[in-house]
Amino acid sequence: MGRVALAIIAVAVVGVLSVVGVSDVAGSSGQPSSVRVEKEVSTLLGGIPQSGDTLGRASAPITLQIFGDLESADVRTFVVWLLPDIIRDWVRTGIVKVQYRSFMSASSPYPNVFLTQQVAALAAGVQDKLWNFIETFYHEQGQEHTRYVTRKYLEGIAKQVPGLNLAQWEHDREIRELSKQVGEDDHDAQAIGFPDAPVFLLGRTGGKLTPWLGYQLYEEPGLTPGLIKRPVHPLSFITSKVLKVAIEHLREPSDQYPAPR
């Protein structure tokens, strides 16, 4: 599929999302119904195996890594509105496993808060509940740059995760290896070269994962030729449909499960 076709799809999707209110995602009050959120998250993830930071079967032939910041409104847009189709069509069917990794974006200007919130998610992952934790967090995300992520807020998210042992979660938040993992993930994300989250790596499981280039650098009109002002964010292109095309290209005839219709 060429860039022109991708651009047409992207424009169409952005228009649809604007109509249904996705443009207001960044302005979320952070106070949706906890009962509704828990039901949505449980329905989405129920029956899918989790292990640490990974959602999906260990034997899945394709791996998608998502580098995200829990306070990023752009990552929230992807996780809440676009990722569910991928989970239902590709993760639940055993073709793809998704791994969540940390990337400190401009949405988290306070390194200590970023580290605390990401470690809290990884601590839930010790009990194989990371995806319940981050999905709940993104659904209830507050306004950027307001320092709403406090200890009480994180505890509130943890309490909404079914089956999470809160005492163990509190204990596991002190595991030094989890803090080290956050730092290593952020370093890896920075090395990819894209300045904002989300960043994606995609490939055959066990092989080399490569950045999913659902974005391109462009030159702002009126600027000196060759002067690049900023990149188009991957969310300009990354729709569940377009990413599924990339996943489909990675599939091999030997993969056990058929492609979703």
Secondary structure, 3 states (H helix, E strand, C coil): CCHHHHHHHHHHHHHHHHHHCHHHHHHCCCCCCHHHHHHHHHHHHCCCCEECCEECCCCCCEEEEEEECCCCHHHHHHHHHHHHHHHHHHHCCCCEEEEEEECCCCCCCCHHHHHHHHHHHHHHHHCCCHHHHHHHHHHCCCCCCCCCCCHHHHHHHHHCCCCCCHHHHHHHCCCHHHHHHHHHHHHHHHHHCCCCCCEEEEEECCCCCEECCCCCEECCCCCCCCCCCEECCHHHCCCHHHHHHHHHHHCCCCCCCCCCC
